[in-house]
Amino acid sequence: MSKQSKPAVSRERMYDLILAPVITEKSTMGSEHNKVTFRVPLDATKPEIKAAVEGLFNVQVKAVNTLITKGKMKRFRGIMGRRSDFKKAIVTLAEGHKIDVTTGI
């Protein structure tokens, strides 16, 4: 089998793909295992996310896992509303690489 070629991701698209780091108790526990969690657009693909993280942070990515969180129905002043859906990417880094999410890009 042949390996798939890396997708050509422009520098602008890289910045559009990584929206924000997810800072929660669960994602902080993942950082102990070389995992970093980012919020990404719903149309982002795993190869694009991998290329963006490698290009922006100069690290080697081992794996990318994604999940889509469906928005909840919420009531605000008696009117029903819906939170928007969002996608998270859990990026596993190779040994010896790390990303400090407390600093900016």
N, CA, C and O of each residue as an XYZ file, in Angstrom:
420
protein
N       0.832     -1.179      0.000
C       0.000      0.000      0.000
C       0.879      1.245      0.000
O       1.944      1.271      0.616
N       0.421      2.257     -0.689
C       1.168      3.504     -0.724
C       0.601      4.469      0.305
O      -0.597      4.474      0.588
N       1.489      5.283      0.854
C       1.054      6.291      1.823
C       0.366      7.426      1.097
O       0.722      7.766     -0.031
N      -0.615      8.004      1.748
C      -1.285      9.154      1.170
C      -0.370     10.366      1.267
O       0.380     10.515      2.232
N      -0.437     11.229      0.262
C       0.389     12.432      0.298
C      -0.221     13.443      1.262
O      -1.429     13.450      1.501
N       0.639     14.294      1.809
C       0.177     15.326      2.729
C      -0.673     16.341      1.984
O      -0.323     16.724      0.868
N      -1.778     16.787      2.567
C      -2.576     17.812      1.898
C      -1.842     19.152      1.919
O      -1.204     19.516      2.907
N      -1.947     19.862      0.822
C      -1.328     21.186      0.758
C      -2.243     22.171      1.479
O      -3.311     22.522      0.979
N      -1.818     22.606      2.641
C      -2.612     23.524      3.453
C      -1.879     24.861      3.484
O      -0.714     24.933      3.875
N      -2.575     25.917      3.068
C      -1.958     27.240      3.066
C      -1.802     27.748      4.503
O      -2.449     27.253      5.425
N      -0.942     28.732      4.668
C      -0.688     29.299      5.993
C      -1.970     29.914      6.567
O      -2.227     29.806      7.766
N      -2.773     30.561      5.712
C      -4.045     31.146      6.172
C      -4.993     30.070      6.669
O      -5.639     30.228      7.705
N      -5.073     28.967      5.918
C      -5.967     27.876      6.296
C      -5.508     27.250      7.620
O      -6.336     26.819      8.423
N      -4.182     27.200      7.845
C      -3.674     26.658      9.112
C      -4.210     27.455     10.289
O      -4.645     26.888     11.291
N      -4.174     28.789     10.159
C      -4.679     29.635     11.238
C      -6.197     29.524     11.365
O      -6.733     29.692     12.460
N      -6.899     29.244     10.267
C      -8.351     29.066     10.326
C      -8.728     27.722     10.945
O      -9.797     27.594     11.541
N      -7.858     26.719     10.809
C      -8.172     25.383     11.310
C      -8.058     25.282     12.826
O      -8.879     24.616     13.456
N      -7.073     25.919     13.418
C      -6.890     25.848     14.872
C      -7.583     27.059     15.484
O      -7.014     28.151     15.517
N      -8.812     26.872     15.971
C      -9.585     27.988     16.507
C      -9.120     28.375     17.910
O      -8.865     29.548     18.181
N      -9.011     27.392     18.797
C      -8.628     27.682     20.180
C      -8.261     26.385     20.874
O      -8.768     25.325     20.506
N      -7.390     26.448     21.872
C      -7.139     25.250     22.680
C      -8.306     25.039     23.642
O      -8.949     25.995     24.073
N      -8.566     23.787     23.969
C      -9.609     23.462     24.934
C      -8.924     23.286     26.283
O      -8.090     22.397     26.458
N      -9.286     24.144     27.234
C      -8.677     24.099     28.567
C      -9.734     23.587     29.547
O     -10.530     24.360     30.081
N      -9.728     22.301     29.768
C     -10.630     21.680     30.738
C      -9.818     20.729     31.603
O      -8.642     20.480     31.335
N     -10.442     20.209     32.625
C      -9.750     19.265     33.495
C      -9.356     18.012     32.724
O      -8.262     17.479     32.909
N     -10.247     17.550     31.866
C      -9.987     16.333     31.096
C      -8.861     16.547     30.081
O      -8.002     15.680     29.923
N      -8.858     17.690     29.394
C      -7.803     17.939     28.415
C      -6.457     18.171     29.098
O      -5.412     17.854     28.529
N      -6.473     18.714     30.298
C      -5.240     18.900     31.052
C      -4.652     17.549     31.462
O      -3.434     17.376     31.448
N      -5.503     16.600     31.823
C      -5.020     15.261     32.150
C      -4.440     14.591     30.904
O      -3.500     13.804     31.014
N      -4.976     14.886     29.736
C      -4.440     14.332     28.497
C      -3.062     14.852     28.166
O      -2.287     14.174     27.492
N      -2.743     16.058     28.635
C      -1.427     16.629     28.351
C      -0.310     15.831     29.016
O       0.844     15.920     28.598
N      -0.638     15.056     30.039
C       0.353     14.186     30.667
C       0.763     13.047     29.734
O       1.822     12.445     29.908
N      -0.082     12.757     28.745
C       0.181     11.675     27.791
C       0.482     12.221     26.396
O       0.189     11.567     25.396
N       1.068     13.425     26.330
C       1.419     14.083     25.057
C       0.203     14.316     24.164
O       0.305     14.177     22.945
N      -0.937     14.665     24.743
C      -2.143     14.958     23.969
C      -2.551     16.406     24.200
O      -2.541     16.894     25.330
N      -2.910     17.086     23.113
C      -3.373     18.465     23.180
C      -4.716     18.526     22.475
O      -4.885     17.925     21.414
N      -5.677     19.245     23.052
C      -7.013     19.330     22.482
C      -7.252     20.730     21.928
O      -6.984     21.728     22.597
N      -7.766     20.790     20.681
C      -8.063     22.056     20.024
C      -9.506     22.052     19.544
O     -10.073     21.000     19.248
N     -10.095     23.252     19.470
C     -11.382     23.442     18.813
C     -11.102     23.718     17.351
O     -10.253     24.551     17.032
N     -11.802     23.032     16.452
C     -11.575     23.174     15.013
C     -12.914     23.359     14.311
O     -13.952     23.051     14.896
N     -12.921     23.860     13.057
C     -14.186     24.002     12.328
C     -14.803     22.641     12.018
O     -14.111     21.624     11.998
N     -16.108     22.637     11.779
C     -16.814     21.392     11.499
C     -16.343     20.728     10.206
O     -16.444     19.508     10.073
N     -15.828     21.515      9.245
C     -15.420     20.935      7.961
C     -13.953     20.518      7.932
O     -13.462     20.103      6.882
N     -13.239     20.616      9.052
C     -11.819     20.257      9.098
C     -11.652     18.741      9.040
O     -12.416     17.997      9.655
N     -10.637     18.292      8.287
C     -10.344     16.865      8.186
C      -9.099     16.543      9.018
O      -8.326     17.439      9.360
N      -8.912     15.272      9.336
C      -7.767     14.864     10.149
C      -6.429     15.187      9.479
O      -5.538     15.703     10.154
N      -6.246     14.907      8.176
C      -4.960     15.266      7.553
C      -4.696     16.775      7.560
O      -3.554     17.204      7.721
N      -5.751     17.581      7.385
C      -5.592     19.037      7.438
C      -5.180     19.495      8.839
O      -4.306     20.349      8.984
N      -5.810     18.925      9.864
C      -5.497     19.291     11.243
C      -4.059     18.914     11.566
O      -3.336     19.679     12.204
N      -3.650     17.736     11.124
C      -2.273     17.288     11.365
C      -1.275     18.234     10.704
O      -0.286     18.628     11.323
N      -1.533     18.601      9.444
C      -0.631     19.511      8.733
C      -0.592     20.884      9.397
O       0.468     21.506      9.468
N      -1.743     21.364      9.887
C      -1.802     22.678     10.523
C      -1.028     22.702     11.832
O      -0.286     23.650     12.090
N      -1.186     21.681     12.661
C      -0.491     21.641     13.948
C       1.015     21.518     13.720
O       1.801     22.187     14.390
N       1.416     20.667     12.779
C       2.845     20.520     12.490
C       3.432     21.814     11.926
O       4.565     22.172     12.247
N       2.669     22.515     11.089
C       3.162     23.745     10.486
C       3.222     24.918     11.449
O       4.160     25.714     11.396
N       2.231     25.038     12.331
C       2.171     26.192     13.232
C       3.058     26.042     14.464
O       3.654     27.018     14.920
N       3.150     24.834     15.004
C       3.863     24.640     16.264
C       5.215     23.958     16.113
O       5.929     23.793     17.102
N       5.587     23.554     14.892
C       6.863     22.873     14.625
C       7.048     21.637     15.504
O       8.083     21.477     16.151
N       6.048     20.775     15.522
C       6.099     19.518     16.270
C       5.756     18.376     15.320
O       5.296     18.606     14.202
N       5.980     17.149     15.768
C       5.615     15.975     14.978
C       4.366     15.358     15.593
O       4.330     15.057     16.786
N       3.330     15.173     14.753
C       2.046     14.647     15.216
C       1.995     13.149     14.958
O       2.275     12.687     13.852
N       1.637     12.402     15.986
C       1.535     10.947     15.877
C       0.142     10.528     15.400
O       0.013      9.659     14.538
N      -0.913     11.157     15.971
C      -2.292     10.794     15.616
C      -3.222     11.964     15.880
O      -2.926     12.848     16.684
N      -4.364     11.954     15.178
C      -5.403     12.965     15.373
C      -6.732     12.243     15.535
O      -7.130     11.468     14.664
N      -7.418     12.492     16.638
C      -8.770     11.976     16.858
C      -9.716     13.164     16.907
O      -9.396     14.185     17.514
N     -10.884     13.042     16.270
C     -11.839     14.137     16.260
C     -13.182     13.676     16.806
O     -13.516     12.492     16.769
N     -13.945     14.643     17.315
C     -15.306     14.369     17.751
C     -16.143     15.624     17.576
O     -15.652     16.744     17.716
N     -17.408     15.417     17.268
C     -18.343     16.529     17.094
C     -19.288     16.545     18.290
O     -19.953     15.552     18.586
N     -19.335     17.679     18.969
C     -20.240     17.851     20.104
C     -21.474     18.591     19.614
O     -21.375     19.712     19.115
N     -22.617     17.975     19.752
C     -23.874     18.583     19.316
C     -24.291     19.663     20.301
O     -24.128     19.502     21.511
N     -24.830     20.765     19.785
C     -25.258     21.871     20.628
C     -26.489     21.524     21.446
O     -27.358     20.776     20.999
N     -26.550     22.079     22.655
C     -27.676     21.816     23.553
C     -28.807     22.802     23.298
O     -28.583     23.911     22.813
N     -30.022     22.383     23.631
C     -31.167     23.287     23.634
C     -31.143     24.021     24.979
O     -31.087     23.395     26.038
N     -31.187     25.342     24.923
C     -31.146     26.145     26.137
C     -32.264     27.175     26.120
O     -32.715     27.598     25.056
N     -32.704     27.572     27.302
C     -33.749     28.571     27.435
C     -33.113     29.862     27.935
O     -32.379     29.853     28.923
N     -33.395     30.978     27.250
C     -32.891     32.279     27.666
C     -34.051     33.244     27.721
O     -34.645     33.559     26.690
N     -34.386     33.720     28.914
C     -35.520     34.620     29.145
C     -36.820     34.061     28.566
O     -37.624     34.791     27.986
N     -37.006     32.757     28.736
C     -38.235     32.123     28.292
C     -38.258     31.727     26.831
O     -39.219     31.099     26.384
N     -37.238     32.070     26.079
C     -37.200     31.740     24.652
C     -36.222     30.595     24.445
O     -35.084     30.649     24.911
N     -36.666     29.566     23.749
C     -35.794     28.426     23.488
C     -34.772     28.798     22.424
O     -35.098     29.419     21.413
N     -33.556     28.413     22.669
C     -32.476     28.641     21.717
C     -31.627     27.388     21.636
O     -31.827     26.439     22.395
N     -30.681     27.391     20.716
C     -29.821     26.222     20.552
C     -28.379     26.681     20.438
O     -28.061     27.575     19.653
N     -27.509     26.064     21.225
C     -26.082     26.328     21.099
C     -25.584     25.682     19.808
O     -26.151     24.693     19.344
N     -24.541     26.237     19.242
C     -24.046     25.702     17.980
C     -23.204     24.442     18.215
O     -22.608     24.269     19.279
N     -23.167     23.565     17.200
C     -22.325     22.380     17.235
C     -20.868     22.816     17.100
O     -20.583     23.857     16.508
N     -19.953     22.031     17.642
C     -18.538     22.312     17.428
C     -17.758     21.011     17.395
O     -18.220     19.971     17.865
N     -16.573     21.095     16.831
C     -15.723     19.933     16.647
C     -14.446     20.120     17.455
O     -13.880     21.212     17.500
N     -13.997     19.037     18.095
C     -12.751     19.052     18.848
C     -11.791     18.064     18.207
O     -12.201     17.020     17.700
N     -10.511     18.406     18.237
C      -9.467     17.516     17.741
C      -8.501     17.239     18.878
O      -7.941     18.161     19.471
N      -8.311     15.962     19.176
C      -7.342     15.549     20.186
C      -6.098     15.093     19.434
O      -6.113     14.063     18.761
N      -5.024     15.867     19.554
C      -3.798     15.637     18.792
C      -2.781     14.959     19.706
O      -2.424     15.496     20.754
N      -2.315     13.772     19.299
C      -1.276     13.061     20.038
C       0.068     13.400     19.416
O       0.271     13.208     18.217
N       0.978     13.901     20.224
C       2.296     14.302     19.744
C       3.296     13.171     19.907
O       3.149     12.317     20.782
N       4.320     13.172     19.052
C       5.383     12.178     19.135
C       6.211     12.430     20.396
O       6.169     13.520     20.968
N       6.962     11.412     20.821
C       7.801     11.528     22.014
C       8.787     12.679     21.862
O       9.373     12.872     20.796
N       8.963     13.435     22.928
C       9.918     14.538     22.925
C       9.370     15.857     22.421
O      10.061     16.872     22.505
N       8.144     15.879     21.896
C       7.520     17.111     21.403
C       6.449     17.541     22.386
O       5.797     16.705     23.010
N       6.265     18.861     22.523
C       5.201     19.369     23.379
C       4.770     20.750     22.894
O       5.525     21.466     22.237
N       3.531     21.099     23.239
C       2.956     22.403     22.895
C       2.506     23.042     24.196
O       1.795     22.424     24.988
N       2.927     24.294     24.414
C       2.470     25.041     25.578
C       1.287     25.906     25.137
O       1.473     26.923     24.469
N       0.070     25.497     25.513
C      -1.131     26.195     25.053
C      -1.374     27.499     25.790
O      -2.248     28.272     25.396
N      -0.618     27.761     26.854
C      -0.827     29.011     27.591
C      -0.204     30.207     26.869
O      -0.545     31.352     27.168
N       0.698     29.958     25.929
C       1.281     31.041     25.137
C       0.602     31.110     23.783
O       0.018     30.122     23.337
N       0.664     32.236     23.131
C       0.044     32.398     21.818
C       0.918     31.840     20.720
O       2.043     31.398     20.955
N       0.379     31.867     19.518
C       1.117     31.366     18.350
C       2.064     32.452     17.868
O       2.788     32.251     16.893
